[in-house]
Amino acid sequence: MSSPARQPAPRRRINNAEAFGPLLKRWRASRGLSQLDLALSCNTSQRHLSFLESGRSRPSRGMVLQLATALSVPLRHQNALMLAAGFAPAWDSSPLDAPEMAPVKAAITHMLETQSPFPAVVVDRHYNLIQANAGAQRLLGFLAGPAIAQMPNPNLVRLLLSPDMRGMVENWAEVAAWMVRRIKAEALLEDPVQAVGADPFADLLADPDLAALGAPFGDGLPDAPTLYTRFHKDGVRLSLFSIIAMVGTPLDAGLQNLRVELFYPADAATREWFSRP
């Protein structure tokens, strides 16, 4: 994993279309913090923070990182704050196959292999498929057909919410409602200042069928300790739940975008189907 770039802050300010002050204010507001709250957490004064947001003062490189950390700003957006303040980005953004990512890639590959015969996938923050084990390839091939193997980085959210998949997921309304809730919540946490039109799932969320979905389990209570996705195709019924894992302390914006999702059988029939050679 890479660490913050060690090069000194450039003397010359980098021009950026969006000023640091308004961007900082939007992140602070998205976290529900007052100027005083944020100032106290960063060991500075409310007056100084007010000057930063209004543009009357310019932050140091260290202050930008301190504020971003206090606001739990994702690393890629910390880079945007650095640029807006006139500094070079602080964090690298490396693909998983970059040489410096070798130890992490080895650990993730180990997770996927030991999860076999059950599915495991690596996805980015938009649920584009990066890596899949044999169990996941088998499940995707069974549900979506062999063409899925030819698709570069298929999007698993779009696949799950597609019209074709609706007929194969017995509890599609429940699964779709939870998925919509998840992607909305993640968008608020990870990118609350997202530009209009930049939401990669905007067209999906505008679908009348998805927009009409209510609470994930209606007016009742859930009948299981976790969400089970129940597939039904060609007389085969599969019931799965998942556990999501992420790197504990990512110091690379690319690595922070990745998550590993491990799928487990929710019943004996599903366990037996995946255990077949």
Secondary structure, DSSP 8 states (H G I E B T S, - for coil): ---S--S---SS----SS-HHHHHHHHHHHTT--HHHHHHHTTS-HHHHHHHHHTSS---HHHHHHHHHHTT--HHHHHHHHHHHT---SS----TTSGGGHHHHHHHHHHHHHHTTS-EEEE-TT-BEEEE-HHHHHHHHHHH-GGGGGSSS-BHHHHHTSHHHHTTBTTHHHHHHHHHHHHHHHHHHH-TT--TT--TTHHHHT-HHHHT--STTTTS--SSSS--EEEEETTEEEEEEEEEE--SS--SHHHHT-EEEEEEESSHHHHHHHH--
